[in-house]
Amino acid sequence: MEMLSLFDQGAFAPCPAPFNLAAFVLRHASALADKPALEVVGATGSQIWSYSQLEAAVRGTGGGLLQAGFEPGQILLMRLGNTVDFPIAYLGAIAAGLVPVPTSSQLTEDETTKMIADLKPAAILRDPTVACAPHDNQILLPELQAMRQSAPCEYDMGDPNRMAYAVYTSGTGGQARAVAHAHRAIWARQMMVAGWYDLKPSDRLLHAGAFNWTFTLGTGLMDPWAMGATALIPEPGTDHDDLPALLGQHKASIFAAAPGVYRKLLKHRASMCLPDLRHGLCAGEKLSTHLHSAWTAATQTELYEAYGMSECSTFVSSSPRHPARGTALGQPQMGRKVAILGPDGPVPQGQEGTIAIAATDPGLMLGYLNAPEETAARMQDGWFLTGDQGAMAVDGQISYLGRSDDMMNAGGFRVSPIEVETQLSAHPGITQVGVATVEVKTDSHIIVAFYTGPIALETSELEAFAAQHLARYKQPRAYVHLDMLPNGANGKLLRRALPAYFKG
């Protein structure tokens, strides 16, 4: 009898009720009052926040927001930079029952205009140096920081299924979508703590990302705090080349970063002496075997990869207890129900299909905000379809076989080619444009724009145009002028054929 590609070893413990995400993250704060919760580390020293200082700042911010007249359930758009203000404002809003929407500080004013229209936020939490479209209620950074001195709010306890926050992801239709998450999302992340991080209260986890990236917010801050561990974040402006020194100096036991950071660290180093490091964690894009073995050789430590997305965090991973075999990603985390689906349900083991997670997973989104049709389109017979292709082996390990659409990956950020093409096609000298990621050297991918038009345009002109309309990570790194773009029989652009036209 054929075995099906289905992993189900029992559901994770249900989330307790009433529940508040921020209360769960800071549940150890009173017992660990003087322990460092956060160290912002730099070459010259570190700024240390104890658990009691962190909780006081979070609950003070929550109290200040309520005093300012906001009510639980209202949405606050976050336009803050890469500073400690980001997680404090985020958790402060959630503690008070408000719904923060963290966004990348790289977004342009144009991009935020759409978000404001989509979200209709009650206010914008704003660092004046960060681009943002006009809104009649902006709480500027100094006022936000002053709120920490307010009377602390009580945690807004309630149904674990109510909305806690939303994050933006590139929709396949080229429209960025707000992914709404419930308070229970943090409870579900305990499956990651066991099935990927192997995180312990004694750990010092250094995340290479910025404060205002969702990968850092979850893996780098909230998960270590919920465990009672210490989070280490490099101070803004830290060069990737300084990371090995910081890892050693601050006795980091776990390091987390996107593959691009590991690539940079290994570019000029054959070895790194990191006696305190237990292992590295990697997510955001597929880790190559070449990079994996280079890290292991250089540090004598393992690197554990995870697969996931904004809609459900990570749910397939390797870990010290279950290392990945060969080129596989790893196996679904204990408590998850995962399948490889074909048109008629789970396919036989070893066959290619769409990676899917059960619609009942406590970490799965509530849905795309204000987009019920798009939410429904991702669901099929009790499963959430990731849009990625994979195959499941007999032991449950899953291999990643690529996107089933043309979504691109730029340094760990998912980018829709349609979104980039839409912006570039507004240039008067472009008649048709197609974008794709191109591997320029081993494991190094860039976004390239291929376009037609009466004449080849100056690269500097195209770069300036892209910079006006797109966040830095969405901007092409190269432009190629063609007489015509590759099209299929129905006249549809063949994006997958584009990289062949790149001469480098």
N, C-alpha and C positions, 0 to 999 in steps of 0.2 A: 504493500500500500504506500502511495506517495505521501511523504510528510509535507505539510504546508509551511510557508514562510510566515510563521506566527509566533511571537514571543509573549507569553502571558504566564507569569509565575505568581500571580496573586496581586491584588491592589495594595497600594500604599495606605498606611493608617489615615483615616479621614481627618480633615482639618477641624480642630475644636471650635466651638462657637460659644459666646461671641468672640470676635477676633479682630485684631488690628495689626496690619503689616509692620508698622513702625514699633509697636509694643513688642512684637516678636523679635525684631532685629536687636532691640535694646534690652531684651529680657534678662541679661546677666549684668546690667549696668550697676545695680545696687550692690551685688555681691562682689563685683570687680571694680569698685569705685576708683581706686588709684592706679589700676593697670592701664598701660597705654593701649588705647583702642585704635588710634591713628597716629602714624608718624609720617610727616611730609619731609622726605629726605633729600638732601642736596649735598654738594661737595663740601660745603662749609659747616654743615650741622643739620639739625632737624627741628621741626616745629612739632611738639607732642601734644596730643589731645587725650586726656584720660577718659575712661568710660563715664565718670560722673560729669566731666566738662562737656562731653559730647551730648549726653542725654539732656543736660540743662540747656544747651544751645538749641537742640531739636525741639524740646517742649516749650521753651521760651518763644521760638519762632512760631510754633503752632498757636500759642496764646496770643501773640502779637497779630497774627492773621485774623483770628476770631475777633479781637478787639477792633480791628480795622473794618469789621462789619461783614466779613465773608462767612458763608454758611456751608456746612458739610454737603458734599456732592457737587459744589461748584468747581469749575475747571480753571486752573492757573497754568498759563503757558510759560515755560522756563527759557529765558534767553540770557543765560549766565555763562561765564567763561570757565576755564580750567582751574578752578580754585576750590578750596574746602567749603566755600559758600554753597556750592552746588549740592553735595549730599545733605548738608544741614537743612537747606530750604526744601529739598525733596522730601526728606523724612519728616520735617516739621509740618509740611502741608498734610501729609498722610496721617500723622499723629492726630491732627485736628479734624480728620474726616474729609479734607479737601482732596481734589484730584489733580496732582501735578502732571504736566506733560514735558518731560525733559527733551531737549532738541540739541543738535550739534551747533556749536558756536560758529561753525564755518558757513552756515546757511546764509544766503543773501537776503536782502530786503524783499525782493520779488518772491522768493520761496516762502518767506514767512507770511506774506499777504494771503496766499492760498490757505495756509494753516489757520490763520485768524478767522477767515471766512468759514472754514470747515468746523472749527472747534467752538467759535463764539465764546472765548474765555472771559471769565469775570474780571481777570486782570493779567498783566504780564509781569513776571519777576525779572527785572532787567538790569544787566550791567550796561551802562551807557556806551561802553566801547564795543559792544556786540550788536551787529546789524539787526534791525527789526522794523517792520512796517508800523505805521502809526496805530495807536490804540488809546482810547481816552482814559484808561486806568492802568498806569504803569507804576509799579513799586520799584523804585531804584535801589541799587545795591546798598548805599549807606543806610537807608530806612530799613531795609531787610536785615542788615547786620544789627541795627539798634534794637530790633524786635527780640533778640536773644535775651535782653534784660527784662522782658515782660514777665508777668506772672505765668508760670508754666501751665500749659493746657493739660487737662485729663486726656488720656487716650480715648479716642472715639471708637468704642467697641461696638461691633455689629455683625451682620451676616457676612461670613467669609466670602460669599459669592458676589458681594457688591463691588462696584468698580473702585480700584485704589489708585491707578495711574494709567497713562497711555503712552506708547512710544511710536515713533514713526518708522515705517519700513517702506521700501520701494515696492509699489504694487506692480504686478505684471503688466497692467495696462498703461504704465508710465506715470500713473498718478500716485504720489506718495500717500499712504494710508495710515491713519491712526489706529494702532492695535490696542484695544482696551483690555486691561488685565484686572483680575480680582485680587482682593487682599490675600486669598489663599495661595497666590503664586509663590510667595516666600516660603510657605509651608512645604510646597512641592519641591522646592530647591534642595531640601534635605536629601532627596534621592541623588542629587549631584554631589553633595558633600561626601556621601558614602561611595557612589559609583564612578566618581571621577577624581575629586580632589584628594581623598583620604585625609581630610582636614581635621586637626586636633586643636584643643584649646592652647596648647603650647606653641603652635605654629606662628611664624612671622611670614605672612604672604605678601610678596612685592608684585604689584601689577604694573606693567609698563605703560598702560594706557592713561589717557587724560581722565580727570574726575567726571567730565560730562559725557563720557561714552557709556552706553548701557552695559557693555561687557565689563567695564571697570566697576560700574555701580553695583552690579550683582556679584561677580566673582571676586572683585578686588576689595569691596567694602562690606556690603550687607551680609554676605555669607560668612566671612571671618567674624564679624561682630555678633551674628546670631549664634556662633559657636563659642564666643568668648576668646577668640584669638586676636592677634594684632595685625592690622592692615598697614602696609608700607606703600606710599605713593611717591614717585619722584617729583620734585618741585617743578612747577611750570618752566618750560624752556630747557629742561635737561636733555642733553644730547644722548642718543642711543649708545654712543661709544662710552659714555660714563656709567652705563648700567652695571657691567661686571664689577667695577669698583664699589658701587653702592650696594650690590648684592652681598659682597664680601664684608664690607665695613659695617653694615647694619644687620649682619647675621641672618639674612633671609633664608628660610627653610623651604619655601615653595616660591617659584617664579611663574607668573602668568603673563602671556603676551600673544599677539597674533603672529602667524608664521613670518610675516615680513620683518618683524623685530628680531626674531631668531636669525633670520638670513643676514641682517646687518651686523649682528654681534659676531657671527661666524666668518664674516667676509675677510677680516684681517687677523683672525685668531685661530690657532690650531688647538690651543688648550686654555682652560680657565681654572684657576684654583679657587674653588668654592666649597670649603670643608663643611659649612653648615647646611648647604642645599640638599634637600631630600629628593626633589624632582621638579620638573617643569610641567606647565599646563599650556595647552595650545588650542585655540578655536578661532573662528572667523572665516577661514578658508581652508581648503584641503592641505594637509601637511604632506610634503613629498617624502619618500623613503630616503632620498639623498640628504635632505635637511635633518631628518630624524637621526640618521646614523652619524652625521657630522656633529650634532649636539651631544650625543651619547659618548662619542670618542673624545670630544673636547672637555667634557665636564665629569665623565664617569657617572652621570646620573641619567635616569630615564626621562622620557618626554611623553606625556599622556594627552591624547587628542580627544576632542569632543565635537559632536555634530549637533546642530540645533538651528533655531531661527527666532526672530523677534516674537513670533506667535506662540512659541513654547519653550524658550530657553534651549538648553541642551538636554537631550534625552538618550543619545547613543554615545558611549565613551569607553576609552580604555582606562584602566586604573591599576594600582599596584596589585590588587587582588585578582583582577582580570585583564592582564596585558593583551594588547591587540596581537593578532596572529597575521604574519605576512603584511599585505597592504590593506587589510581590513581596518575600519574605523574603530572597532571594538564591538561591544554588545549593548543592547538596551539596558538601562539602569534598572536595578531591582525595584519592583513596584510599578513599572511602566508596562503598557500593553502596546506592542509595536508590530506592524505587519509590512510585507512587501505585496502590494496589490496590483492585480491585473483588472480587466474589465469585469470579471466575475468574482472578485474577492481575492483572498490570499493565493499567490501563485505557488507552485511546488518549490521546495528548497533548491537553491542554486540558480533559479531563473530570475531574469531581470524584471523589475516592476517599479511602481512608485512607492517610495518610503512614506509610511502613514503611521500616525499615532492615534490612539483611541480618543474619541470626542469627550470621554469622561475623565481624561487625565486632569488632575487638579492644577497642573501648571499651564494648561492650554488657555489661550485667550478667551475672553467673553465674546469677542467678535471684532470686526472692523467697525469703527465708530461711524455712524451715519451711512453705512454701506451694506445693508442686509443682503442684497443680491450677491455681492462679492464674497460675503461671509458664507452664504449658502453654497456658492460654487466650489468652495474649498472642502466641503463636507460630502461624504459619500457613505451611506449605510453605517453610520456610527463611527466613521473614521475622519480624521483631518488629513487631507492630502498635502504633502510638503511641496510637491512639484519637482522633487529630486528623484533621480533613478538610483536604485540599489539592488543588491542581491543578498540573501541571507543564507549562510552556511548551516550545516547540520548542528553545529554548536551554538547557533544564535548570533554569531558574529556577522556584522553587516559591512559589505563593501560599497563604497560610493562610486557611482557610475556617471555622475554629471547631472546638469540641469535638464529638465524636460522642456524648459523654455530657454530663452536667451539671456537670462539674468546674468549680470557681470559681477565680479568681486574685485573691489579696489581697496586693498589694504585692510580687509576685514569688514568693510561696509558693502552691503548689497546695493547695487546700482542698476536701475532699469535702463537698457539702451534706448527705449522709446522716449524716456524723459530727456536724455541728453540730445537725442536726435531732434525732438520737438523744439528745444531751445536753439540749437545750431541752425535749424532750417529757416529760422527767422532772419538769418544774415542775407542781405540782398544779393551777395555774390554766389550763393549756394542754391543749386536747383534740386539736388537730392543728396541725402546724407545717410550713412549707415555707420554705427559704431560697434566695436567688438573689442574684447581683450585679446592681446597678442603676447605670446611668450617671447621676450626679447633675449633672455639668456636663461640658463637652467633655473627654474623656479621663480623667475622674475617676470611678472605680467604687468602690462600697462594698458590703459584704455586708448585706443586709436580711432580717430574719425576718418572715414573714407567718404569723399564727396565729389559731386560733379558740378560744373559751372563753366561759364564762358572761358575763364582763365584760372590758372593756379594762383591762389591768394597767398599773401605774405603770412608765414606762420605767426609772426608777432601780432598781426591784426586779428587773426582767429583766436589766439590766446587771450588777447584783451577782451574780445567779444564774449568768449566763454566765461572769463572771470567775472563779467558783469551779471551773468545770468545763472551761474551754477556754483555750488559749493566747491571748494578746492578739490575734494576727493572725487567729484564727478567730472572734473575737467579732463578732456583728452590730453595725453602727454605727447602725441604726435598727430599730424594731419597728412593725408595722402589724397592728392587730386587724381581722379580717374576719368576716362572718357565716358564710361558707363559703369554702373554698379551691377554685380551679379544678381540676376532675377530668375525666379522659377517660371514654370510654364504659365502660371496664373498671374505673372507680373509681380509676385510678392518678393520683396528683398530677401536674399539668402544670406543672412548674417553669418552663418557658419562658414561660408565660402570667403568671407572678407580677409581673415588673417593671411591667406595665401598671397594677397596683393601687397603685403607689407615687406619692404626690402630692408628696413632697419638702418 
